[in-house]
Amino acid sequence: GVPALANLDLSNNRITDLEDFPLTLAACCPKLKSLQLSNNELRRLPPSLCLLEDLQAIDLRGNPQRLVRYNVLEKSCKDILTYLRNRMSPSELEESKQRIGEIADSLQEVGEAKGGEGKLDTRDTKSSTSKTGTEQETKITSSTSPLAEELRVKIDELSSQLNNVSLSQAKKYALKKSLAMERAKLIREERRLKLENS
């Protein structure tokens, strides 16, 4: 994540859909104070924007969306977030909060995997042959399963899409988050396979 990010300006980027972007922001940018999404091509403003609870400024004007009336968009950030929160059912709200937790967990797993350069986290794995109780690193074996192979293909596809220089910053950000989530799924699958083979 980007925990120190406080201001994000994505204005004038021709963004057409936010999809899970608000949930990803809530999971990885807890200190976000200002979000600028004005003058894009957003036809829908996801109510899940209300989960960015620490926001102090939000600008959604200049989009062809019809969910939020213009006079509401002119109000304070708190009023806009309250309006969006009221558009969500309690079950949608709870589901979105759970999704934020899943995204945060995935990002944490990816961060741990990157820090270990492909090594499995072994803080709790002790060598059974060692009499001194020293910990040994266990490398992830190249296990294969249909799911693992499918995830590797998705990761390769997302990586190649990220190399496109004509992508907007928002699209790059979304692709990076998707890539992180797919990598986290692959790590979980490799761990599961390793446990099965043990």
Sequence and secondary structure as in RCSB ss.txt:
>XXXX:A:sequence
GVPALANLDLSNNRITDLEDFPLTLAACCPKLKSLQLSNNELRRLPPSLCLLEDLQAIDLRGNPQRLVRYNVLEK
SCKDILTYLRNRMSPSELEESKQRIGEIADSLQEVGEAKGGEGKLDTRDTKSSTSKTGTEQETKITSSTSPLAEE
LRVKIDELSSQLNNVSLSQAKKYALKKSLAMERAKLIREERRLKLENS
>XXXX:A:secstr
  TT  EEE TTS     TTHHHHHHHH TT  EEE  SS  S   GGGGG TT SEEE  S    SS HHHHTS
 HHHHHHHHHTTS HHHHHHHHHHHHHHHHHHHHHHHHHHTTTB   TT B SS SS  B   B      HHHHH
HHHHHHHHHHHHT TT  HHHHHHHHHHHHHHHHHHHHHHHHHHHHH 
